[in-house]
């Protein structure tokens, strides 16, 4: 897959950006860590099902780049979300059983010079206030397999509108404040293995979350 900021992505991000602005007051820091071109991996903490759409729209509108997110395969079965995800060329991953095919597709995406994005926690955190969940090795596999830089991203506030338990209808008319903080890139060391890189990534993610929370 080559990087292609297609008409579909350009129109999609333009149309959906006003909706995001209506639902959220989004405060973004250090998005310049996302390169304007070339291969990279965006890694973010996962507090809401809305994290991916909000991040993807922000990167598309501010950096003019298409992002391929690894998304739970079951979401592709939804009659509305499935066609949308396919239209935006996202990657379906089967959680919990080491989906090597999806990870290889992400590796191919990055090797082709494009952006891939992954939530290393694997699923939405049911209790973000208690801290991040233990991260999984998928992001490390992509990074070590490609040598590409990883941009750690802390996101906070989306969970107020849509936490792990489902949409928060009591806050339907609230314009929630959301913070997205991008950290300096991490690169795999020559002697990194999955565990050592994942440990460094976990520390970096926790730092960006710490920075994002008071902003939101």
N, C-alpha and C positions, 0 to 999 in steps of 0.2 A: 504494500500500500504506500503510495507516495503522498507527501503532504499536499493537500489540495484545499485551499480555502475557497470552496465552491460557492456558486450562487445560492445553493440551498443553505449553506452555513451562514453566508452573509445576510441573506434575507431572514433566516431563522433567528439569528442573534439580534438583528435590528428590531424585529417584531416583538420578541420576548423580553428585551431589555426594559421597555416601559412597564411590563407586568411585574418584573422583579422589583423595579423601583416603587411600584405601587404597594407591593407586599412588604418590602424591606427597605430600610435605610442602610445601605451597604457601605462600609468603611474599609478601604483596601490600602494596605501598606506593602511597599517593596515589590510590587509586581514586576519591576524591571529585572528581578532574578529569573523570570521566565524568558529564555532567549527569544529574540525576534525571528530566528530561524535555526534550523539544525535540530538534532536529536536531543530529547530530554524526557524525563519522567517526573510527573507531578504526583507527590505522595501527600495525602491529607488525612487528618483525623476524621472520624465519621460519627456525627452526632444526630444526623437527620437524613431521610431519603432525599431531601432538597439540596444537600451539599453539592452533589455532582452537577445538577442543572445550574445552580448559582455560580459555581466555579467555572463551568464551561462557558457560560454567557459572559462572565467578566473577562476571561482570557480571550474569547473571540472578539469582544468589543474593544478591549484595550490593547491587545497584542496582535490582533488580526490573525489568530492561529486556530486551526481546528484541533480538537482534543479527542482522542479515543479513550473512553473510560472502560474499565473492566466492570461490568454490571452483572448482578446475579441473574443466572439463566432464567429463573422462573418469571422475572419481570418481562422477559421477551414474550411470554405467553399471554400477557394482558392484551385485551383487544384494542386498547388505545395506546398504551405505552410501548407495546411491542413494535408496531409499525413506525412510531416516532424514533425509537432507538435504532432501528434498521436504517431509516432514512438518514440519520446522522452518523451512521457507520460505526456504532459502538460495538464492543466485544462482549459476548456472553460468556460467563464463567460459572461453572458448577462449583458451588462452595462446599468445602469440607472433604472433597475427594481428590485433591491435587490435580486440577484440570490442566494437564500439560499442553493440550491443544490450544487452549485460550492463552496460556502464558507464552507459547511459541508465537502466536499471532501478535501478541504485544511486543515480543522481541523483534519480530519482523517489522512491525510498525516503527519502532525506534531505530532499527538499523537503516530503514529507508529515509531517515532524517526527519521524522515526525514526532509529535507529542503523544505519549500515552499517560494515562492517569489511573491511580490505584489507591484504594483505601486499605492500608496494610492491616487494619484491625479486622477486616473481613466482613463485618456486618455492623449495623448501627448500634452504637453504645447505648444500652438501656439506662445507664446511670452516669452521664458525663461528669456530674459533680464529683463523683468518686475517683475520677482520673481515667486515663486511657486504658483500654483493654490491651492485653498482650498482643503484640503484632505478629503477623504470620510472615512466612518467608518469600511470598510471591514477588514483592517489590525487589527484594535482594536478588532473586533469581534473574529478574529482568535487567537489573543494574549490572550485575557481574557478567551476565551473558552478552551485554552490549558495550560495557564500559562507559555508558552515557551518564551524564550528571543527573542527580535527583534533587528536585526542589521540594523541601519540606514545607507544608502549608498547615497553619493552624486556622480553623474556622470555628466560630462560636456565635450562637444566637438563632440559627435555623431551627434548633430543637424546640424553641418556644412555640413555633407555629406547627411543627410536625415532629414530635419526638418518636422514639422507637415504638411506643404503644399505639401510634396513629395520630391523625390530625387533631390538633387542640382547638375544638370548636369554640371554646370560651374566649379565645383570642382572635377570632375570625376577622374582626374589624380593627385589630391593632396593627400598626405599621412597625414591625419588629426591627430592632437595631441588630445588624449583623457585622461582625468583624472578620476580615480575611487577611492574615499576615503571612507573607512569603519569606522564607528564610534563605540564607546563603546555600549554595549548592553543595551537595555531598557527592564525592566521587569514590568509587570502589578502589581500595588499595590493592596492589598486586597480590598481597598475601591474605586478603579478605576471604572469609568463607561466609556462608549464609548467616550463621549465628553472629559473627562479629559485625557484619554490615548492618544486620537488623538491630543490633544493640545501639550502634551509632545513630541509626535512623530514628529509633524510639526516643533517644535523648533529644534529637533535633526537633522532632514533632512536639514533644512535651514542652520544649522551650517556646515554640511558636504559639501553641495553645495558651501558654502562660501569658504571652504578650497580647493575644487576641482578647482574652476574657475581660479585662478592664475597659477595653474599647467598646465592647458590646454591652 
